[in-house]
Amino acid sequence: MGKKLYVGNLPYSATQQTLHETFSQCGTVDSATMITDRDTGQSKGFGFVEMSSDSEAQKAIQELNGATLENRQIKVNEAKPKAPRGGGGYGGGSNRW
């Protein structure tokens, strides 16, 4: 069980402080991050919370998955490892003459 949790279906008005306060009910929160659009700064409706122990992370999943936050039913589960991104931007390279 990992200590990093994915939190989805968040209201767009939620902030990192909202995440921190909500998950603090289940234990010590090491970090809380909202994912935002790079251009507009608008929340994308999901984020990540890192708990200080596996047992606290499990407790957060059990207690907060399906809970209502600002009239939205949030989803909480273990975060999956970040997938490697594709390579450069040279796109192709067939040797056409």
Kinemage of the C-alpha trace (Angstrom):
@kinemage 1
@onewidth
@group {chain A} dominant
@subgroup {mainchain}
@vectorlist {calphas} color= white
{ca met a 1} P 0.000 0.000 0.000
{ca gly a 2} L 1.416 3.335 -1.004
{ca lys a 3} L 1.149 6.504 0.979
{ca lys a 4} L 0.275 8.650 -2.035
{ca leu a 5} L -3.424 8.886 -2.806
{ca tyr a 6} L -5.315 9.996 -5.899
{ca val a 7} L -8.367 12.154 -5.161
{ca gly a 8} L -10.826 12.577 -8.016
{ca asn a 9} L -14.150 14.264 -8.760
{ca leu a 10} L -13.176 17.272 -6.656
{ca pro a 11} L -15.247 20.447 -6.881
{ca tyr a 12} L -13.466 23.124 -8.906
{ca ser a 13} L -13.639 25.436 -5.885
{ca ala a 14} L -11.530 23.039 -3.767
{ca thr a 15} L -8.040 24.190 -2.823
{ca gln a 16} L -4.909 22.519 -1.486
{ca gln a 17} L -5.964 23.786 1.937
{ca thr a 18} L -9.357 22.064 1.526
{ca leu a 19} L -7.597 18.779 0.685
{ca his a 20} L -5.195 19.139 3.604
{ca glu a 21} L -7.985 19.825 6.102
{ca thr a 22} L -10.196 17.014 4.802
{ca phe a 23} L -7.471 14.355 4.900
{ca ser a 24} L -6.062 15.543 8.241
{ca gln a 25} L -9.085 13.869 9.840
{ca cys a 26} L -7.491 10.517 8.940
{ca gly a 27} L -3.912 11.246 10.002
{ca thr a 28} L -0.865 13.335 9.199
{ca val a 29} L -0.839 14.834 5.720
{ca asp a 30} L 2.675 15.231 4.296
{ca ser a 31} L 1.493 17.053 1.157
{ca ala a 32} L -1.682 17.958 -0.696
{ca thr a 33} L -1.571 19.033 -4.340
{ca met a 34} L -4.357 20.183 -6.647
{ca ile a 35} L -3.736 19.682 -10.355
{ca thr a 36} L -4.441 22.805 -12.376
{ca asp a 37} L -4.488 23.721 -16.041
{ca arg a 38} L -1.098 25.103 -17.039
{ca asp a 39} L -2.572 27.946 -19.115
{ca thr a 40} L -5.618 29.063 -17.123
{ca gly a 41} L -4.738 27.999 -13.571
{ca gln a 42} L -8.221 26.433 -13.299
{ca ser a 43} L -8.487 23.251 -11.236
{ca lys a 44} L -8.768 20.052 -13.279
{ca gly a 45} L -10.932 18.433 -10.582
{ca phe a 46} L -8.356 16.057 -9.134
{ca gly a 47} L -5.316 16.051 -6.921
{ca phe a 48} L -2.935 13.992 -4.817
{ca val a 49} L -2.493 13.641 -1.078
{ca glu a 50} L 0.504 12.031 0.579
{ca met a 51} L -0.107 10.587 4.034
{ca ser a 52} L 2.686 9.948 6.552
{ca ser a 53} L 2.021 6.196 6.866
{ca asp a 54} L 0.433 3.326 4.969
{ca ser a 55} L -2.119 2.766 7.739
{ca glu a 56} L -3.239 6.413 7.593
{ca ala a 57} L -3.510 6.195 3.809
{ca gln a 58} L -5.664 3.067 4.110
{ca lys a 59} L -7.860 4.782 6.708
{ca ala a 60} L -8.296 7.783 4.378
{ca ile a 61} L -9.376 5.500 1.519
{ca gln a 62} L -11.882 3.676 3.722
{ca glu a 63} L -13.357 6.817 5.263
{ca leu a 64} L -13.237 9.321 2.396
{ca asn a 65} L -13.816 7.300 -0.795
{ca gly a 66} L -17.396 8.152 -1.709
{ca ala a 67} L -17.624 10.967 0.841
{ca thr a 68} L -19.262 14.249 -0.153
{ca leu a 69} L -17.120 17.362 -0.445
{ca glu a 70} L -18.972 20.547 -1.435
{ca asn a 71} L -21.873 18.542 -2.921
{ca arg a 72} L -19.607 16.213 -4.945
{ca gln a 73} L -18.909 12.571 -4.188
{ca ile a 74} L -15.117 12.281 -4.217
{ca lys a 75} L -13.085 9.245 -5.239
{ca val a 76} L -10.044 8.270 -3.209
{ca asn a 77} L -7.660 5.441 -4.067
{ca glu a 78} L -3.990 4.608 -4.161
{ca ala a 79} L -2.108 6.682 -6.715
{ca lys a 80} L -0.572 4.728 -9.568
{ca pro a 81} L 3.071 5.366 -10.454
{ca lys a 82} L 3.557 8.073 -13.054
{ca ala a 83} L 3.891 6.560 -16.516
{ca pro a 84} L 6.954 7.557 -18.523
{ca arg a 85} L 6.188 10.121 -21.181
{ca gly a 86} L 7.013 9.751 -24.849
{ca gly a 87} L 10.297 11.002 -26.242
{ca gly a 88} L 11.255 14.211 -28.035
{ca gly a 89} L 9.318 16.043 -30.681
{ca tyr a 90} L 11.070 15.045 -33.870
{ca gly a 91} L 8.188 12.858 -35.009
{ca gly a 92} L 9.264 10.313 -37.511
{ca gly a 93} L 12.296 10.357 -39.614
{ca ser a 94} L 11.506 8.206 -42.586
{ca asn a 95} L 14.230 8.556 -45.200
{ca arg a 96} L 12.220 9.711 -48.193
{ca trp a 97} L 14.224 11.034 -51.097
